[in-house]
Amino acid sequence: MTRSTGKVVVDTFLRASSTYVLPAATLTDNGRACTARFGGGRNAFEYLLAALGITQKNGQPFHPRPRARDQAIAKALGTFVREVQNVAEKQADEPENA
């Protein structure tokens, strides 16, 4: 399992951004890879979001509801992406009508 460092978060975000549309906002936990707000200043991810004009939102400390909601959204999004990929693969396998 990859450790969630600031570099991993930034690299993964940039990789996803090259494939998908940039979000208007992000909702993250309060992990050090996502925010430095408790240590003062900003980290690389926060600088990246600011440079891209993306609003950063952090979950409330010790409050599980945002995390459960994020996990449910991620699961639904993953299911949707897999379904779209399956349809695309089926269409690619079908012979074209002449």
DRENDREN-523771 format. One record per residue (C-alpha): y, z, x; residue in one letter; residue number from 1. Coordinates in pm, 1 decimal. Example, Ala and Ser with C-alpha at 12.3 -4.5 7.8 and 13.67 -1.06 7.14 Angstrom:
<site <-450.0 780.0 1230.0> 'a' 1> <site <-106.0 714.0 1367.0> 's' 2> 
//
This chain:
<site <0.0 0.0 0.0> 'm' 1> <site <342.6 -93.9 131.7> 't' 2> <site <581.4 193.2 186.0> 'r' 3> <site <903.1 156.2 -15.2> 's' 4> <site <1162.6 146.0 256.6> 't' 5> <site <1512.9 8.4 216.3> 'g' 6> <site <1411.5 -308.0 400.7> 'k' 7> <site <1110.7 -362.5 172.6> 'v' 8> <site <1328.4 -314.6 -137.0> 'v' 9> <site <1595.2 -559.2 -13.5> 'v' 10> <site <1340.7 -819.7 102.6> 'd' 11> <site <1145.4 -800.4 -223.0> 't' 12> <site <1462.7 -822.7 -431.6> 'f' 13> <site <1582.0 -1127.9 -237.8> 'l' 14> <site <1240.8 -1295.2 -266.8> 'r' 15> <site <1235.7 -1236.6 -643.5> 'a' 16> <site <1596.9 -1356.9 -668.1> 's' 17> <site <1502.8 -1689.7 -514.2> 's' 18> <site <1247.3 -1741.4 -793.3> 't' 19> <site <1410.4 -1575.5 -1093.3> 'y' 20> <site <1762.7 -1533.3 -1228.1> 'v' 21> <site <1969.8 -1250.9 -1082.7> 'l' 22> <site <1995.7 -955.8 -1320.7> 'p' 23> <site <2326.7 -825.0 -1450.1> 'a' 24> <site <2209.4 -472.4 -1363.1> 'a' 25> <site <1923.4 -280.0 -1207.5> 't' 26> <site <1774.4 52.7 -1316.3> 'l' 27> <site <1601.8 235.2 -1032.6> 't' 28> <site <1478.1 580.7 -958.5> 'd' 29> <site <1665.5 803.1 -717.1> 'n' 30> <site <1445.6 725.2 -417.9> 'g' 31> <site <1618.6 684.5 -83.3> 'r' 32> <site <1509.1 319.2 -67.0> 'a' 33> <site <1716.6 247.5 -379.3> 'c' 34> <site <2014.5 479.9 -345.0> 't' 35> <site <2193.6 695.8 -92.1> 'a' 36> <site <2413.0 861.9 -351.7> 'r' 37> <site <2277.1 1209.1 -274.5> 'f' 38> <site <2329.2 1167.2 99.4> 'g' 39> <site <2674.2 1014.5 75.0> 'g' 40> <site <2761.7 652.7 130.7> 'g' 41> <site <2551.2 349.4 43.3> 'r' 42> <site <2226.9 199.5 167.1> 'n' 43> <site <2137.3 -168.1 224.0> 'a' 44> <site <2018.1 -219.8 -134.5> 'f' 45> <site <2340.6 -78.3 -276.7> 'e' 46> <site <2549.9 -300.9 -47.8> 'y' 47> <site <2343.9 -604.7 -151.3> 'l' 48> <site <2387.7 -534.8 -522.9> 'l' 49> <site <2762.0 -482.0 -480.4> 'a' 50> <site <2794.8 -806.8 -283.7> 'a' 51> <site <2610.5 -994.5 -560.2> 'l' 52> <site <2817.8 -831.7 -835.9> 'g' 53> <site <2514.6 -656.5 -985.2> 'i' 54> <site <2562.6 -318.8 -1152.3> 't' 55> <site <2333.6 -48.3 -1018.9> 'q' 56> <site <2208.7 220.5 -1252.9> 'k' 57> <site <2000.9 514.5 -1139.0> 'n' 58> <site <1769.2 718.3 -1355.6> 'g' 59> <site <1853.0 1076.1 -1433.4> 'q' 60> <site <1686.5 1312.0 -1182.1> 'p' 61> <site <1369.4 1479.7 -1313.1> 'f' 62> <site <1386.0 1280.6 -1635.8> 'h' 63> <site <1066.7 1083.2 -1701.2> 'p' 64> <site <1181.2 866.8 -1994.4> 'r' 65> <site <1354.9 590.4 -1792.2> 'p' 66> <site <1050.9 562.1 -1565.6> 'r' 67> <site <811.5 529.1 -1859.3> 'a' 68> <site <1038.9 267.5 -2014.4> 'r' 69> <site <1059.5 77.2 -1684.5> 'd' 70> <site <681.7 82.2 -1650.7> 'q' 71> <site <637.2 -47.1 -2006.7> 'a' 72> <site <886.6 -329.1 -1944.1> 'i' 73> <site <718.7 -418.8 -1613.7> 'a' 74> <site <377.6 -429.3 -1784.2> 'k' 75> <site <505.9 -651.7 -2066.2> 'a' 76> <site <684.8 -878.8 -1819.1> 'l' 77> <site <372.3 -905.7 -1604.3> 'g' 78> <site <164.1 -1002.7 -1908.4> 't' 79> <site <421.4 -1265.3 -2006.7> 'f' 80> <site <435.0 -1414.3 -1656.1> 'v' 81> <site <53.7 -1436.6 -1641.5> 'r' 82> <site <45.7 -1610.7 -1981.1> 'e' 83> <site <309.2 -1862.2 -1871.9> 'v' 84> <site <115.3 -1928.1 -1549.7> 'q' 85> <site <-207.7 -1981.2 -1747.9> 'n' 86> <site <-37.5 -2232.3 -1978.9> 'v' 87> <site <113.4 -2414.9 -1680.2> 'a' 88> <site <-227.2 -2431.4 -1509.5> 'e' 89> <site <-393.7 -2566.3 -1824.6> 'k' 90> <site <-122.8 -2829.4 -1863.9> 'q' 91> <site <-163.2 -2930.9 -1499.2> 'a' 92> <site <-539.9 -2971.9 -1547.9> 'd' 93> <site <-505.4 -3191.8 -1857.5> 'e' 94> <site <-506.7 -3565.8 -1792.7> 'p' 95> <site <-180.2 -3737.5 -1874.1> 'e' 96> <site <-179.9 -3975.4 -2169.0> 'n' 97> <site <-108.8 -4327.8 -2054.1> 'a' 98> 
//
